């Protein structure tokens, strides 16, 4: 079974591509949704996060206090790293268990920080979804209801698209002018050859 990572910068449209692959019948694992579930349900992870960030990192109903955590780790690289060292191995473990249970020649895993988190070590191939900068800015502004400046800041805070593309096995261009379905069919065809 081939494990294929899907990544791309904010506003590139990797979730849209993952939905299309899912509709085509391929299993897709969502790292972001899974990490949220782990932080909200895994008691060992919760204990470690409370030790690291204080009990304010969870609300009274036991869910992660995301705005509080985001504020704490925003300008503290070490704290962010410590949090990731707790959560990422659990997500990788969940992905590998999930992948084993799938009955498919290949599975896909969506991760915004595939390279940054080292998650690329858990996959055989990587697809980078990309779009023109202006397209990405507009998508982020619409989705997050933020200013152009805020959208640009969020894009700049991530790994550079050119760097991601250099490391990718496949690239899907997700601009409004691109033909997505034909790119996906070509991709799937070449995956079957691998």
VMD Tcl script that draws the C-alpha trace (Angstrom):
set ca {
  {0.00 0.00 0.00}
  {1.27 3.44 -0.93}
  {0.89 6.21 1.64}
  {0.62 9.60 0.01}
  {0.87 12.91 1.83}
  {-1.05 15.94 0.60}
  {0.14 19.36 1.68}
  {0.12 22.97 0.53}
  {0.10 26.45 1.90}
  {-2.94 28.17 3.36}
  {-5.45 29.02 0.63}
  {-3.94 26.60 -1.91}
  {-7.00 24.33 -1.65}
  {-5.61 21.04 -0.34}
  {-8.89 20.27 1.50}
  {-10.79 20.74 -1.77}
  {-8.45 18.27 -3.51}
  {-8.83 15.81 -0.62}
  {-12.63 16.02 -0.87}
  {-12.40 15.26 -4.60}
  {-10.15 12.23 -3.91}
  {-12.59 11.06 -1.25}
  {-15.49 11.34 -3.70}
  {-13.42 9.28 -6.15}
  {-13.44 6.55 -3.47}
  {-9.97 6.92 -1.98}
  {-9.43 6.89 1.81}
  {-8.24 10.28 3.12}
  {-6.94 10.87 6.67}
  {-7.20 14.43 8.01}
  {-4.29 15.22 10.36}
  {-5.80 18.46 11.62}
  {-9.14 16.92 12.58}
  {-7.33 13.98 14.13}
  {-4.97 16.12 16.21}
  {-7.99 18.08 17.55}
  {-9.68 14.80 18.47}
  {-6.52 13.53 20.21}
  {-6.09 16.76 22.21}
  {-9.76 16.63 23.25}
  {-10.05 12.91 24.01}
  {-6.67 11.37 24.86}
  {-6.28 11.64 28.64}
  {-2.50 11.14 28.57}
  {-2.11 13.93 25.99}
  {-4.40 16.18 28.03}
  {-2.28 15.60 31.15}
  {0.93 16.39 29.26}
  {-0.55 19.55 27.75}
  {-1.80 20.72 31.16}
  {1.71 20.18 32.58}
  {3.19 22.11 29.66}
  {0.68 24.96 29.30}
  {-1.28 25.08 32.57}
  {-4.82 23.95 33.28}
  {-6.23 27.01 31.45}
  {-5.41 25.22 28.18}
  {-8.68 23.31 28.61}
  {-12.14 24.81 29.05}
  {-14.51 23.70 31.79}
  {-16.18 21.21 29.44}
  {-12.80 19.54 28.81}
  {-12.16 20.79 25.28}
  {-8.95 22.47 24.23}
  {-8.96 26.24 24.73}
  {-7.62 26.92 21.24}
  {-7.40 30.75 21.42}
  {-5.48 30.49 24.72}
  {-3.08 27.85 23.37}
  {-2.57 29.75 20.09}
  {-1.69 32.92 22.04}
  {0.81 31.03 24.22}
  {2.68 29.35 21.38}
  {2.41 32.14 18.78}
  {5.77 33.77 19.58}
  {7.30 30.93 21.61}
  {9.02 28.50 19.25}
  {10.17 26.20 22.08}
  {6.69 25.89 23.57}
  {5.25 25.23 20.11}
  {7.89 22.53 19.56}
  {7.13 20.93 22.95}
  {3.40 20.84 22.14}
  {4.09 19.29 18.73}
  {6.38 16.67 20.32}
  {3.41 15.56 22.44}
  {0.75 15.58 19.71}
  {2.50 14.66 16.44}
  {3.66 11.15 17.42}
  {0.08 10.35 18.48}
  {-1.27 11.59 15.13}
  {1.35 9.52 13.26}
  {0.38 6.45 15.29}
  {-3.33 7.04 14.57}
  {-2.59 7.47 10.86}
  {-0.54 4.26 10.63}
  {-3.25 2.27 12.45}
  {-5.92 3.79 10.21}
  {-3.88 3.06 7.04}
  {-3.48 -0.61 8.04}
  {-7.26 -0.94 8.28}
  {-7.90 0.44 4.77}
  {-8.54 -1.81 1.80}
  {-7.04 0.32 -0.95}
  {-3.88 0.28 -3.10}
  {-3.07 3.71 -1.68}
  {-4.24 6.06 1.04}
  {-3.95 9.82 1.31}
  {-3.16 11.93 4.35}
  {-3.86 15.67 4.47}
  {-1.42 17.72 6.52}
  {-0.85 21.48 6.35}
  {2.55 21.04 8.04}
  {3.64 17.75 6.48}
  {7.28 18.82 6.01}
  {7.52 21.10 9.04}
  {6.30 18.37 11.39}
  {8.44 15.62 9.87}
  {5.27 13.73 8.92}
  {6.70 13.21 5.43}
  {8.74 10.39 7.03}
  {5.46 8.42 7.35}
  {4.52 8.61 3.66}
  {5.93 7.19 0.42}
  {5.04 10.10 -1.86}
  {4.03 13.74 -1.44}
  {1.57 15.82 -3.45}
  {1.82 19.58 -3.08}
  {-1.31 21.57 -3.90}
  {-0.52 25.11 -4.96}
  {-2.21 28.19 -6.41}
  {-1.16 31.67 -7.48}
  {-0.44 34.01 -4.57}
  {-3.33 36.35 -5.41}
  {-5.76 33.43 -5.54}
  {-4.53 32.21 -2.14}
  {-4.83 35.68 -0.58}
  {-8.43 36.05 -1.83}
  {-9.38 32.58 -0.55}
  {-7.91 33.24 2.91}
  {-9.63 36.64 3.14}
  {-12.99 35.09 2.21}
  {-12.66 32.01 4.39}
  {-11.26 33.68 7.52}
  {-12.97 37.05 7.06}
  {-9.64 38.80 7.51}
  {-7.83 41.72 5.90}
  {-5.42 41.36 3.00}
  {-2.52 42.14 5.35}
  {-3.59 39.38 7.78}
  {-3.93 36.90 4.91}
  {-0.44 37.78 3.65}
  {0.99 37.39 7.17}
  {-0.52 33.91 7.50}
  {0.90 32.88 4.14}
  {4.35 34.28 5.00}
  {4.35 32.43 8.35}
  {4.34 29.09 6.52}
  {7.03 27.24 4.59}
  {7.61 28.80 1.16}
  {5.61 27.22 -1.69}
  {8.68 26.93 -3.90}
  {10.44 24.93 -1.16}
  {7.44 22.59 -0.85}
  {7.29 22.13 -4.62}
  {11.02 21.26 -4.75}
  {10.47 18.42 -2.29}
  {7.22 17.12 -3.83}
  {6.75 14.06 -6.03}
  {3.62 15.58 -7.62}
  {2.16 19.08 -7.87}
  {-1.49 19.96 -8.44}
  {-2.21 23.53 -9.50}
  {-5.51 24.65 -8.02}
  {-6.17 27.97 -9.74}
  {-9.69 28.74 -10.98}
  {-8.37 28.45 -14.56}
  {-6.88 24.96 -14.04}
  {-8.64 21.74 -14.96}
  {-8.56 19.87 -11.62}
  {-10.23 16.61 -12.66}
  {-7.80 15.91 -15.48}
  {-4.85 16.61 -13.13}
  {-6.32 14.19 -10.58}
  {-6.96 11.44 -13.13}
  {-3.40 11.80 -14.45}
  {-2.09 11.66 -10.87}
  {-4.09 8.54 -9.97}
  {-2.96 6.84 -13.20}
  {0.70 7.48 -12.38}
  {0.17 6.30 -8.77}
  {-1.12 2.96 -10.08}
  {2.09 2.65 -12.11}
  {4.21 3.26 -9.00}
}
mol new
graphics top color blue
foreach p $ca { graphics top sphere $p radius 0.5 }
foreach p [lrange $ca 0 end-1] q [lrange $ca 1 end] { graphics top cylinder $p $q radius 0.2 }
display resetview
